Amino acid sequence: MSLNPAASLYRRCLKASLDWSVQRSIWRGQAVYIRSLFDANRDVRDPRQQKILLRETEKLLENWKHPDPYRAPTAPGGSKYERNLPARDLPYAEAPGAH
């Protein structure tokens, strides 16, 4: 099940804003502002107008992209990714003379 393009774009905008302000108290104000921008165009039903709005928002999102986005420490690319991996299981060597 995939989200509609507007919902997907909304979620990506929220994640991009979180890259710029990791403190949730500051980010919450930005999230409310982003939601108000999306709600302002909620009633647009013309497919051409929707495509234009989505395209313009994609451009803005590309401009807002953080050069060093936040990654969870244990996620790929994070500071703890694959740190302290468990040792792999090796086959036991046979004892000498036990053929």
C-alpha positions, 0 to 999 in steps of 0.5 A: 500500500503506497501513500498518495503523492501529497502525503509522501511529499508531506512526510518528506518535508517533515523529515527534511525540517527535522534535519535542520532542527533536531530539538523537537520543541523547535521542530514542532513549530515548523511542522505546524507551519508545514501542515498549514501550507499543505492544508491551504491547498487541500481542496485543489481537485484539478489534476493539472493544478495538483501536478504543478503544486507537487512539482513546485513543492518538490523544488522547494524540498530540494532547495531545503535539503540539508547537506549533512542529514540526521541519521540514527546512530545505528542506521546505515551511515550512522556513527554506530552502524555495524559497530561491535558485530558478533563474531561469525561462527567458524567450524571447529577444527578436528582434534589431531589424530581423530580422522 
